[in-house]
Amino acid sequence: MRRNPSRPPRTLLRTSIFRIGAEEFLLPGPRRRSHTFYLLHAPDWINVLPVDDAGRVWAIRQFRHGTMRRELEIPGGGMDGTRETPLAAAKRELREETGAEARRWIPLGRVHPNPAFHRNWLHMFLAVGVRRVAEQRLDPAEFIDVDRIPLRRIPGLIARGRIAHALVINAFHAALTRPAAKRALHRFL
């Protein structure tokens, strides 16, 4: 499949956090017909699985307009601009949303949030040795409470649907299956 050279990509909507675009592609096959695909363009995202020295996850609770409920999640957000590295964004989001810093950072990899209509990545990090160093610095529309939950309770919270955000669950899965992260967390499981 290739982009239709006679139809350039176009922007349908631009907001402060994403842009919706349309692109024409020539479909494979004998008829070579064109099809419009719609994309949600967003900066890369990060999320942080913060664990303190007592084995507690510094989870956050915040209202999400998509589900119309307070969700139990981990810190995360969009990367600022093109010059911010994923690790720098992770450190910034952890400090803004929890007021914390970490002693050690372990990359958990990256995933496509939804390759059907996104082109961005989610970069995941395990933050070990988390401790509070400052007050939260929340965006005007953010209202976040920090809960410290023993890591061993997380699988049950996921199983019961208390943690239901797919990208958050993905980060927990990565932390419990990637060798470096498993070694860092083994005493808390």
C-alpha positions, -999 to +999 in steps of 0.1 A: +000+000+000+013+035-008+001+070-004-019+084-033+004+109-049-025+130-062-040+136-028-017+151-001-024+145+036-047+170+051-056+183+086-092+181+096-090+193+132-062+208+154-064+209+192-039+217+219-032+180+225-037+163+191-045+167+154-069+147+133-057+141+098-068+123+066-046+105+041-055+088+009-038+055+001-039+033-030-051-002-019-033-032-033-050-054-059-060-052-095-084-022-091-059+001-074-087+020-057-081+048-032-092+047+004-092+075+031-076+067+064-081+089+094-053+094+119-050+109+154-016+126+155-002+131+190+032+135+205+048+104+220+035+095+255+052+082+285+041+064+316+060+057+349+055+028+372+069+044+405+078+020+433+093+031+467+117+012+489+088-004+508+075-020+476+045+004+472+034+017+438+027+054+438-005+052+418-026+081+410-064+087+409-078+112+385-111+119+368-111+109+331-137+124+309-137+095+285-150+071+311-166+097+333-150+083+365-119+085+386-094+061+373-066+043+392-035+048+370+002+055+371+018+089+363+021+097+326+015+121+298+026+136+266+062+145+257+068+183+254+081+191+220+106+173+199+137+179+220+125+162+252+138+126+256+114+099+268+134+096+301+133+134+307+095+134+301+091+105+325+111+123+352+091+155+346+057+137+347+066+118+379+076+150+397+046+171+384+020+144+393+034+131+425+061+155+437+085+126+437+119+116+422+134+081+418+169+067+426+169+044+396+152+043+362+147+012+341+133+014+306+104-010+300+102-005+263+077+012+240+044+002+224+020+016+199-010+028+217-033+019+188-017+013+154-050+014+137-051+052+138-022+065+159+015+068+148+029+078+182+046+056+208+041+050+245+075+048+263+073+030+297+097+033+326+100+017+360+111+042+387+127+025+417+134+041+451+107+068+447+106+095+474+087+127+477+108+158+472+083+185+463+047+194+460+027+184+430+027+208+400-005+199+383-020+214+351-050+236+357-075+209+347-057+181+367-069+169+401-047+140+411-046+121+444-016+098+451-022+064+466+006+041+477-004+005+470+017-026+477+029-040+444+016-075+454-020-061+453-018-048+417-027-081+400-059-084+420-068-047+412-063-055+375-083-087+378-112-070+395-112-041+370-101-015+395-072-007+372-087-007+337-065+016+316-049-006+289-016+014+287-012+012+325-018-026+325+007-028+297+034-011+319+027-035+348+030-065+324+063-051+311+076-046+346+067-081+356+081-098+325+113-078+316+144-093+333+159-060+346+126-049+361+118-083+375+152-083+393+145-048+407+110-058+420+115-095+430+116-088+468+082-071+467+063-099+449 
